[in-house]
Amino acid sequence: MRNLIVFLWKHQFFVFFIMLEAVSFTLLFSSYSYHKSLAFGMANNVTGSIYTSYSSVTDFFGLKYENEKLAEENASLRNLIKSAATPSDSSLIQQDNNYFYRAAKVVSNSVNRQNNYILINKGEKDSIAPEMGVISTKGVVGIVIGTSSNYAYVMSILHQNSRISARIKKNNHLVNVLWDGHDYEEGLVVDIPSHIELYPGDSIVTSGNSLIFPEGIMIGTIREYMQSANQDLSEAIIKFSADFNKLQFVYIIENHMKPEADTLISNFEN
């Protein structure tokens, strides 16, 4: 006790100053509503900033969940539309309903290499297998080439070995789509018959001949047509519909009839 008294006596002026400051602030905030509101306003600003940051974080993870849910719903909707469009009379010419769609999230993706690949979060346990087509909501993305239990490895169409069987939408002529290894937004349309002329904006879609993609899936639109000088097959530059630098969700396409068709073909080609 004696030491405390000695300490207070030694620092009496500083202690007296602190007491006066405390009394002054008490009187100020209790007497004037403006200063009281200012004090509460400062506290609210700090609290509001904390809650805003927390809300941003929770909104981010909530949006991620909603995006994944939306992708799954889109895949289901594709399958429902396909089934509903099939006439009940099997003798009629009907829309091809042999394809089933599954949604997946892109785990990793490259666009700046000569041979680009995409890793997605669906694999063998989700019935994913090699030689299944992969598309986005905008167009063709690639083909599954390998799987594990939980993942699938996709050869992007941005790959030197990629060759997509396609058609010119306006006249149904068969062509092929390649990638020249330069710009991830552009590819090459090759094997264009010399008597066919293409114009900017003409659509190129899947042919359906490969058993991997259904007919009519968008690949891209013509950016520039290059007529062959010696009447050989011509070429054109295509702008891909899919934005490969922004891929987040894709759809894997399973052709239920592909194994049967492959077996039949192999019996006659071997």
Secondary structure, 3 states (H helix, E strand, C coil): CHHHHHHHHHCHHHHHHHHHHHHHHHHHHHHCHHHHHHHHHHHHHHHHHHHHHHHHHHHHHHHHHHHHHHHHHHHHHHHHHHHHCCCCCCCCCCCCCCEEEEEEEEEEECCCCCEEEEEECCCHHHCCCCCCEEECCCCEEEEEEEECCCCEEEEEEEECCCCEEEEECCCCCEEEEECCCCCCCEEEEEEECCCCCCCCCCEEEECCCCCCCCCCCEEEEEEEEECCCCCCCEEEEEEECCCHHHCCEEEEEEECCHHHHHHHHHHHHC
